[in-house]
Structures are given as structure tokens and as C-alpha cells.
């Protein structure tokens, strides 16, 4: 994988919110609470790896709403 390919895996928070079908405010709140997908800070920018978004979604899969 080239550097360009690796970097193209990262998306800004507005695109991550779009991909997850949530608001930027929801992502911001999840970051604050420490319960959202892992992210990277590049200066003032928040970036999410597309692979991390998929990993986080898979880690949060559920089969039902009953308490385990």
C-alpha cells in the first residue's frame, strides 16, 4: 500500500458522520464520552479511518434489545 492509498483511508468528521448516518454533533458527543469510533487529530482537524468506522460498527452489532 502506498502512502497516498493509506492516507485516502482517512476522512474528516463531517464525512464520517455522513457515512454513519449521524450528525457531527453526535460524533462530537461520542468523542467527549469516549464511546465512539477511534479518531486521529491532525492539528485542529479530526480524521477517522474508514477501516476504524467499519471495525467500530462491527464491534457494536447486536442481535436483540433484551438485556444479556
Secondary structure, DSSP 8 states (H G I E B T S, - for coil): --HHHHHTTEEEHHHHHHHHTS-HHHHHHHHHHT-S---EEETTEEEEEHHHHHHHHHHT--S-SS--
